[in-house]
């Protein structure tokens, strides 16, 4: 029992603790683990990803702003591309639907949560035209994908 549940011992077996008590008990441990994971991610990016990004930008002769936007997005999207290819190759008939759903969900998360957090942290929008352009491009892309999936 409990397949697909993060903590089956908490939700699927009779316990001496309530769900709220489990939450209070496990929250410090989970916050510590989350902090550790973010620290590891930051140190890995600083040691390996940033020097590679700098080397590519120097060799390609890209200005720092353009290199950060293009090469960083390429590195960030590599996992999505490999997951998409894996989904399509594992189920040739219906895998593309799952891959398009995952990519659309990731794009919506980036444009809402991440962009919104950046705008709030920055104290407002500096360049409204770029945001309108990106949101319009995302909207057109989602409409095209939705139209192709209905066929």
C-alpha positions as CSV (number, residue, x, y, z in Angstrom):
1,X,0.0,0.0,0.0
2,X,0.9,3.6,-0.4
3,X,2.3,3.5,-3.9
4,X,3.0,7.0,-5.2
5,X,2.8,8.6,-1.8
6,X,5.9,10.4,-0.5
7,X,5.7,9.1,3.1
8,X,3.5,6.0,3.2
9,X,4.3,5.3,6.8
10,X,2.8,8.6,7.7
11,X,-0.5,8.3,5.7
12,X,-1.1,4.6,5.2
13,X,-0.5,2.8,8.5
14,X,-2.1,3.3,11.9
15,X,0.2,5.7,13.8
16,X,0.7,7.0,17.2
17,X,1.1,10.5,15.7
18,X,-1.4,12.6,13.7
19,X,-0.5,14.0,10.3
20,X,0.1,17.4,11.9
21,X,2.4,16.0,14.5
22,X,4.3,14.2,11.7
23,X,4.5,17.5,9.8
24,X,6.0,19.2,12.9
25,X,8.4,16.4,13.5
26,X,9.7,16.0,9.9
27,X,9.7,19.7,8.8
28,X,13.1,20.6,10.3
29,X,14.7,17.5,8.8
30,X,13.2,18.2,5.4
31,X,14.2,21.9,5.5
32,X,17.7,20.9,6.4
33,X,17.8,18.4,3.5
34,X,16.4,21.1,1.1
35,X,19.0,23.6,2.3
36,X,21.8,21.0,1.7
37,X,20.5,20.3,-1.8
38,X,20.4,23.9,-2.7
39,X,24.0,24.4,-1.3
40,X,25.2,21.4,-3.3
41,X,23.5,22.7,-6.5
42,X,25.0,26.1,-6.0
43,X,28.5,24.8,-5.4
44,X,28.3,22.4,-8.4
45,X,27.1,25.3,-10.7
46,X,30.0,27.5,-9.4
47,X,32.7,24.9,-9.8
48,X,31.6,23.2,-13.1
49,X,28.9,25.1,-15.0
50,X,30.1,28.7,-14.6
51,X,33.6,28.1,-15.9
52,X,32.2,26.1,-18.9
53,X,29.8,28.9,-19.6
54,X,32.6,31.5,-19.5
55,X,34.8,29.4,-21.7
56,X,32.1,28.9,-24.3
57,X,31.2,32.6,-24.3
58,X,34.9,33.6,-24.8
59,X,35.4,31.1,-27.6
60,X,32.2,32.1,-29.4
61,X,32.9,35.8,-28.9
62,X,29.6,36.4,-27.2
63,X,28.9,39.4,-24.9
64,X,28.3,38.4,-21.3
65,X,24.6,39.3,-21.3
66,X,23.9,37.3,-24.5
67,X,26.0,34.3,-23.3
68,X,24.2,34.2,-20.0
69,X,20.7,34.3,-21.6
70,X,21.4,31.8,-24.4
71,X,23.9,29.3,-23.0
72,X,22.4,29.2,-19.5
73,X,19.0,28.5,-21.1
74,X,20.6,25.7,-23.2
75,X,22.1,24.1,-20.1
76,X,18.9,24.5,-18.1
77,X,16.8,23.0,-20.9
78,X,19.0,20.0,-21.5
79,X,17.2,17.9,-19.0
80,X,13.8,18.7,-20.5
81,X,15.1,17.8,-24.0
82,X,16.4,14.4,-22.8
83,X,13.2,13.7,-20.9
84,X,11.2,14.6,-24.0
85,X,13.3,12.3,-26.2
86,X,13.0,9.5,-23.7
87,X,9.2,9.9,-23.5
88,X,8.8,9.8,-27.2
89,X,11.1,6.8,-27.7
90,X,9.6,4.8,-24.9
91,X,6.0,5.2,-26.3
92,X,6.0,6.1,-30.0
93,X,2.2,6.4,-30.2
94,X,1.4,8.5,-27.1
95,X,4.8,9.6,-25.8
96,X,4.7,12.9,-27.6
97,X,1.5,13.9,-25.7
98,X,3.3,13.4,-22.4
99,X,6.4,15.2,-23.6
100,X,4.4,18.2,-24.9
101,X,2.5,18.3,-21.6
102,X,5.7,18.3,-19.6
103,X,7.3,21.0,-21.7
104,X,4.2,23.2,-21.6
105,X,4.0,22.8,-17.8
106,X,7.6,23.7,-17.4
107,X,7.2,26.8,-19.6
108,X,4.1,27.9,-17.7
109,X,6.0,27.4,-14.4
110,X,8.9,29.5,-15.6
111,X,6.7,32.3,-17.0
112,X,4.5,32.5,-13.9
113,X,6.4,31.5,-10.8
114,X,10.0,32.2,-11.7
115,X,9.4,35.4,-13.7
116,X,7.0,36.6,-11.1
117,X,9.5,36.0,-8.3
118,X,12.2,37.8,-10.3
119,X,9.9,40.8,-10.9
120,X,9.0,40.9,-7.2
121,X,12.6,40.6,-6.0
122,X,13.7,43.3,-8.5
123,X,11.1,45.8,-7.3
124,X,9.2,45.9,-10.6
125,X,9.6,45.6,-14.3
126,X,12.6,47.2,-16.0
127,X,11.8,46.1,-19.6
128,X,8.1,45.5,-20.1
129,X,8.5,45.0,-23.8
130,X,10.6,41.8,-23.4
131,X,8.0,40.3,-21.0
132,X,5.2,41.0,-23.4
133,X,7.2,39.6,-26.3
134,X,8.0,36.4,-24.3
135,X,4.4,35.9,-23.0
136,X,3.0,36.4,-26.5
137,X,5.4,33.9,-28.0
138,X,4.5,31.4,-25.3
139,X,0.8,32.0,-26.0
140,X,1.2,31.5,-29.7
141,X,3.2,28.3,-29.1
142,X,0.7,26.9,-26.7
143,X,-2.1,27.6,-29.2
144,X,-0.2,25.9,-32.0
145,X,0.6,22.8,-29.9
146,X,-3.0,22.6,-28.7
147,X,-4.3,22.9,-32.3
148,X,-1.9,20.1,-33.4
149,X,-2.9,17.8,-30.5
150,X,-6.7,18.2,-31.4
151,X,-6.1,16.8,-35.0
